[in-house]
Amino acid sequence: MDDTTRADISGDVAASTEPLVQTDAPWQRLHSRMIWVDALQTVISLAPGIVAITVFDVEADMSSMWPFVAIAVFGVLGAISDALRWVFTRYRVSEDYVERRTGVLVRQYRSVRRDRIRSVDVEARLRHRLSGLRIVRIGAGQQSAAGEAAFDLDAVLAADAEQLQRILLRDRRRPSSGTVAAGRTPQSPDDGDHQVAEIDIQVEAESTDAGSQGSDDPMPERAPQILSRLQPRWVLYNLFNIWALVLAAGVLWGGFWLAATFNLDVLSYGRNLVAWDGLDWAGRTAIAVGVVAMVGVLGMAITFFTSHWRFELSRVFGAETTMLRTRQGLFHTKEVNRDEGRIRGVAIAEPLLWRWLGVTDTTVITTGLDAWSSSDPTTILPRGPRAVACRVSGEVLQTDVNPITTPLQSHPGAALRRRLWWALATAAIVTGVLWWLARTDVIGFGWIWTGAVQLPFAVGAALVAYRALGHTIAGAYVVMRSGLLSRYTTALQRDAVSTVAVSESLLQRRLGLRTVSAMTAAGDGAYDAPDVPADSAAELANLASDGLLEPFLVPPGRPAD
């Protein structure tokens, strides 16, 4: 069986145990500095336990020492894992491919064609920044169940990471005509410790005179266009959500157990501070809720600034394409580049509970990026005000009229009646289930009132969902808006719509409504305009797909066959 047969190929990324590409480019190691970083990580992981025993005289039993044991175990295991990864990982950049092989028990080989590379992102955690190392993530547009990149290189020198990013993002639309050689001291995979080679492109060309008419001069570089920077007031849009309570619970629980490890009774100190025994239940509840809320808000503020520190959204001009680039992070820095030639639209989401504040999340609809990745490569702005999201969306799309702010056509009253029907049906079903449980003595009859109490909320949700409906055609874009818990406004390029579908349920058919779905290879794959009038659904579907249905539509005044 040959190598190609044994390879598991998905998209443009090939994975196997042996190289599929024959090239003379040398294999290279990751930088050896990470070994010293791992050694320091091991010492730091063991330090808290040593200090607890020697300085604070903490008893060495598992009831008090397990947090320090856990920290030490995770730290040491992580350091050992990184060391093994350094020993067994090699990579190389050839004329047409980027390759990596790794694995301790199971050897794995991956290769990506350079002209298929969609993203080269650079990240750095705190330990990488302190040691001058970076993580280079190379993506080829594949959709991975694990949300992973094609592969990543952890860790390379900061200067080498920038050089690697610049080279791989340049001329990737076609296979390079030259050879990629190491600019420092290339070595074989078995040469031991090795500095990451600085990569240089050497284009083999026929010798011509300096004034030859056939030579192509490189385009002059343009300064990046800054579209948005972090505004400190945006922190107000990120303080109040369910994650604040989760963060507060984790911090308070961790602080309580850490204090107990050092024989500190934090609860008694807190009770004496606020005269806890002299308070009634209302006062105690108010103090507990206030402490949790204060810790949660403070934690969310710290998280926001550390995650988005020095955030910058810019348009970077290249010789062949432009990139939409975001940079952010204090301890964990991240840089994401998106090819503007692959951006098909923009979407903004407005959460229901914070819609009165104008809170929005802004993402791009693009090919070649995994929207479900934990790194959020499609997010181009932190959660912030709607006015900023609309302005930036218009600048990203570069249209004369901003599709996001274009007035939308309202949907008919039948769409409201459909939502009210579902609200009444839901309340009736819940009430019926509670009544049956009460008749069977599972719950008390007083619980039946909860079904009736939810009816006003269900009707209110139906009204909110109806008010969110809207659609229009804005130049080269179809704009659709819908959603209850989060109202999504999507502007999608009409010529990027590959398939359009018109569907109707039994209830929609009775009400004269239809749902128009625009399908594309970018983003979530399909975007819906629900509850469109049946007599205008075909026209909207044709316009949304940029005339895709034109051959199948019956002209006005002509009877259908």
N, C-alpha and C positions, 0 to 999 in steps of 0.2 A: 504494500500500500504506500503510495507516494505521500509527500508532505501535504499537498493540496487536499488530498482525500481525508487525511487525518485532521485537518484544520476545521475548527468550528468558526465559520465566517458569518458575521452579522453586520449587514450594511457594508461599510467601508473599513471595518475593524476586523482583523484576522487574529484568531487565538489558537495556539497549538503548543506543542512541546518543543518543536524545532523550527528554526527560521525558514520562511518561505522565500526570502529575498536573497539573492546572491549579490553581494557588494563587497568592495574592498575597504569600506569605511570602518575605522576601528571601534570596537566596543569600549565603553567608558564606564567608570564607577561613579556612584554618587560621592559627594564630598566627604572626606574623612573627618571633618570637623564635627559631624553629628555624633561620632563615637565619644568625643569629649563631652558633648552636650548630654548624651545619655548617661555617662558616668556621673556628671554633676546632678542629673535628675535623680539618680539612685541615692546619692548622698542626701539630697534635699528631702526625699521621701522617707528616709530613715531618721532624719533629724528630729521631727516632732516627738517620736517615741522616746528617743534618747534624752531629750530635754525634759519630757514628762517624768521620766524615771529618776534622772540625776538631779535636776533642779527643784522640781515641785514634789518629789518624793511620792509619786503616785504608785499605789500598790500594783504589782505586776500580775493581775488576774484579768481574764477575758471580759469580765463585766465592765471594767473601766478602761481597758487597753484596746478593745476591739476597733475603735475608730483609727487609732494609730497603726494597728496591724493592717487594717484595710488600705490605708494610705501607702504604707510601705510595700504591700504586696502588689497593688496596682502600679505603683511607680517603678518597682524593680522589674516586673513583668513587661511593662511598656518599654523600659530601657533595653531589656534583652531582645524583645521583638524588633526594635529599631536596629539593634546591632546585627541581628541575623539578616534583616532586610538589606542592610548595607553590604554584607558579605556576599549575598546571593543575587543582587540586582545589578544588571548591566543595561546600558542603553546606547543607541547610536543614531545619528542623523545622516542618512545617505542622500543621494541625488534625488530620489523620488519617494523615500519612505522615512518614517520615524519608527524605531523599533525599541522594544523593551522585553527583557526576559528576567524572570524572578521566580521565587518559590523555594521553600526549604524541603518539604516532603513531596510536594507536587510541583513540578517545574511548569511554568507557563510562559508562553511567548506571544507577544502581540505586536502587530504592525499597523500603521496607518499611512495611507498615501498622503503625501504632502499637499496635493491639489484637492484633497477631500477634507482637510482640516477646517473646522468651522470656528473653533475658539481655542485660544491659548491664554489661560488665566493664571495670574500669579497671586499666591496667598502666602501669608507668614503669620504663624502663631507667635506668642511672646518669646518662646525659646528660640524660634527661628530668627526673630528680629535681633535678639541680644547676641546671637552668634553670627549674624550676617548671612543667613541662609534663607532660601525661599522654597516654596512648593509650586511647581509648574504643572498645571492641569491641562491636558490636551484633549479636546473633544472633537468628534467627527460627526456629530448630529445624530448619533444612535440613541434609541430609547432603551435604557437599561432598567430592568426591574429593580435594581438596587440603587438607581439614581446616580450611578457613578460615571466618571468621565471615561473616554477611551482608555486612557491611563494617565497616571501622574508620576512626577519625579520629585521625590521627597528625600533628600534636600540637595539643592545646588546653590552655588554662590549667588548673591543678589545681582552682581554685574552679569554673570553668565545667564541668569534667568531672564533679564531684560534683553540680552542679546539673542537668546533662544526665541523669545516671544517675537522680537522684531523680525527675525529671519523666517520663522514659520508662518507668520501672518503676511509676509511679502511674497508675491508671485505664487500664491497657493491656488490660483484659479487654473493654472496649467502646470504640468510637470516641469521642473527646472531643467535648463539645458546645460547646467554645469555640474561640478562635483562639489560636495560639501566636505571640507577637510578640517582637521583640528588645527587651530591656530597656535596651540602651545605644544604639549608633548604627548601625542597620541600613544596609547599603549594597548596591548592586548588585554582581554578580560582577566588574564592570570598574572598581570604584572604587579599586583598588590595595590598599595595605597596610591591614589592617583588624583591629581587636581582636575576638576571639570574643565574640559577643553573649551576654549573660546572658539565659537564656530564662525567660519568665514566662508562666503560663497565666492568661488573662483569660476568665472564663466569662461569656458573655452570658446574662443572666437578666432576667426581668420584675421591675420594681421592686416590692418588697413591704415591709411594715413589719418592724421588727426582731423583733417578737414573733410573726411569722406562723407558723401551725401547719404550713405546708407546707415550711418550711426544714429542711434536714438539717444538723445540727451535726457537724463532723468528730470522729472518734473521738480521744480523747486518746492521745498517743504513749506507748508503753511502752518502758522501757529494754531493750536487747538482752539475751537470755539467753545467757550464756557456757556453751558445752558442753565446750570443751576448749581448753587453751593448750599451747604448746610446753614440753616437759620436757627439759632438757639431757641427761639420761641416755638419751634416745631415740637419740642419736648412735651408741650401741653397736650398735643394730639396723641401721645403715646403713653400717658400715665394711667388712664382709667380703662381697664379691661379685666377679663377674668384671669389673665396671666399674672396680674399684680397680686391677687389673692394666693395663687399657687406659689409664686415666688416668696411671698411673705411667710406662708406656712413652712416652706422648705428652710428658709433662713432661721426662723424662730425655733423650729425643731432641731436643726443642726446646732444652733447656739446653745440650746438647753442641754443637749447631750454633751457638748464640748465642755460646758461649765461644770456639769456633773462629774465629768472625768477628773477635773481638778478639785473636786469636793467643794464646789461653789453652789450655794442654794440661791439661785436667781429668783425663784418664785417668792421666797420669803422676803427677800430684799424689795421686790416689787410691791408686795402686799403692804409692807411697812411704809413704803414711800407714798402710797395713795390712800392709806388708812382703809384697807380693803374690808376689814371686819365691820366697819361702821357704815358701809354702803348697802343699799337694797339691790335686788336683782337687776333693776333697770340701770342703776349706776354702774354696776359691774359689767353688764352687757355693753354699755356705751364705751367704757374704758377699753374692754377687750377688742371691740370693733375698731375703735380709734387707733389702738396700737398696731393692729394688723394692717389697717389701711395706710398708716404712716410708713410702716416698714415696706409695704408693697409699692407705694408711690415712690419712695426714695430708691428702692431697688430698680424699678422700671426706669427712673431718670438716669441712674448710673448705667444701666444696660443700654439705654438709647445712646448716650454720649460715647460710651466705649465702642459700640458697634458702628456708629455713623460719624465718628470723629473725622474732621476734615473731609467730609463727603464732597464729592465733585462729580458732576455729570458734564461730559464734554464731547464734542464731535472732533475726532482726530482725522485729519486728511492724509491720505496716502497716495502713492503713485497710481494705484489701480482702483482703489476703493476707499471709502471712509468708514470709520469705526465709531460706534456709540460706546463710549467708555465711562465706567463708574469706578471711582476709587474711594475707599472708606476704611475705617478701623483705627483703633488706638493700640490695643494689645494684639489683636488678630486683624491684620490688614488684608484687604482683598481688592483685587483689580479684575474687572470683567470687561472684555471687549466683544462687541456685537457688530457683525457686518451689516451696515445699513442697507446693502443691496438685498438682504434677506428679510428685512423687516416688512411685514404685511399689514400692520395696523397697530393700534393702541387701545388699551382697555383700562378704565378706571372703575374701582369698586368703592362703594359708599356703605359702610356698616350701618345697620338700622338704628342701634341704640345711640350712636354718636353722629348720626346724620345732621342733627341740629347744629353741631359744631363745624360742619363742613369737612369732616375727616374723609380722606380718600387714600386708596392704595393704587399706585400707577404701575402698569406693566406693559411690555411690548408684545405684540403677536409676531413671532418670527420663526423661521425654520432653523434647524440645526442646533437648537438648545432644548434641553429637557426641562419643561415647565415644572415638573414634579421634583426636581433636584433640591436637596436640602440647602444648596448655596443660593437659591433664588436668582438664577441668571437672567430671568426675564424682568425682574423688578428694577426700575430705573430711578425711583425716588423713594425716600423714606415716607412713612405715613405722615401726611401733612395736609395743608389747606387745599380746598378744591380749586381755588383760583390759580394757585401755582401749578397744580396738576394739569389744568386746562391749558395754561400758557405753554408749559413744557411739551405737552402732547402736540400742540400745533407746531412748535418748532421742530419736533422730531419728525413729524409727517411732512413738513415743508410744503404746505399748501396755502393758496391765497385765502381760502376760507377755512377756518378751523372746524373740522367735522364734529369734534366733541362738543362745541358750543352751539352748533346749528340747531334751531328749534325743531322739535320732533312732532310728528303727526300723532294725535291721540287715538286710542283704540275705542271701538264702539261700546255702548252701554252693556251689550251682551257679554262682554268680557268681565264686567263687574258682576253681572248676574251669575256667571259661571263660578266665580270665586265665592260669592255669597252662598251658593248652593253647597259648595264643598265645606264652607264654614259651618252651616247648619247641619250637614250630614255628619261631620266630625263630632260636633257637640252632642248630637243625638246618639251616635254610636257609643261615645264615652259614657253618657248618662245611662244608656241601656246596660252596658257592661257592669257599671257600679250598682245598678238596681238588681241585676242578677246575682252579683256577689253578696249583696245585702240579704236577698231572699234565701240564699244558701248559708247564711250565718257566717260568712267569711269576714265581712266587715259590718260596721254599723250603718243604719239607714241615714245617719247624718252625712255620710260621705257622698250621698247622691247629689247633694247641693253643689259639690265641686264641679260636677258636669254642667250644671246650669250657670255657675259663676264664670266658666270659661267661655260662654257664648259671646259676651261683649268683646272679649279679647280676640276671639276668632273673627268676628265681624270687623273689628278694627284692623286685623291683619289682612283681611280681604280688601279693604279700602286702600291700605298702604300698597299692597301688591298691584292693585289696579292702577294707582297713580304712578307707579314705576314704569308702566308700559309705554312704549313709544318706538318709532322707527322713521327713517327718512333716507333719501339719497342725497349725499353732499358731494357733488363732483365725482371724483374717481372712487369714492368710498360709500359703502352702505353702513348706516349707523343704526344699531339696535340697542334697546334698553329694556331690562326686565330684572326681576328679583325681589325677594322679600327681606330675608335676613341681611343680604348684601345686594344692593342695587348696582348692577353692572351696566356700564355704557361702553359699547364696543364699536370702534370704527375700523372696518375691514376693507382692504382694497378689493374692488369689484373684479378686477382681472385676476386676482389670486383665488377666486372661488372656482373650484374644479367641479363641484357637484352641488346641485340645489334640490331640495326635497320639500314637498308640500304634503302635510299629513293632517288628519282630523280624527278625533275620538268620537264616540257616540254622542256625548253631551255637546261637543263642539258642532257636530252635524246638525243637531236640533236647534242650536243657537245661531247657526250660520257663520261659524268661525273656523279658521284653519291656522296651522303653525307652519311658518316658512323657515327652513333650516339651510344655512349657507355653510358648505363644507369646504375645508381647505387643508393643505398639507402643513400649515403652520399652527402654532399655539395649541389650543384644546382640540382642534380638528373640526369642530362644528359649533356654530353660533346660531341661536334661535330667535325668531321674532314671533312669540306666541300670540294666539287669539287675534289674528288679522282678519278683517272682513273677507268672506269667501269670494265675493265678486272682484276683489282687488288682489287676492293672494297670488294669482298667476302673473299679474303685471309686476308685483313686487319681486317675485322670484326671478323673473326675466331681467329686471333692472339690477337686482343684487348680484346676478351672475354675469353682468356685462353683456347681455344679449345671448346667453347660452341657449335659451328656450325659443329664440326668435323663429327658427324653422318650424317649430311645432305649434305655434300660436295661430289661431284663426283670426284673420283680419276683421276689423269691425264691419258689420253689415253683410258678411258672408256666412251663410249657414254652415254649421259643422257637418262633416260627412257622417 
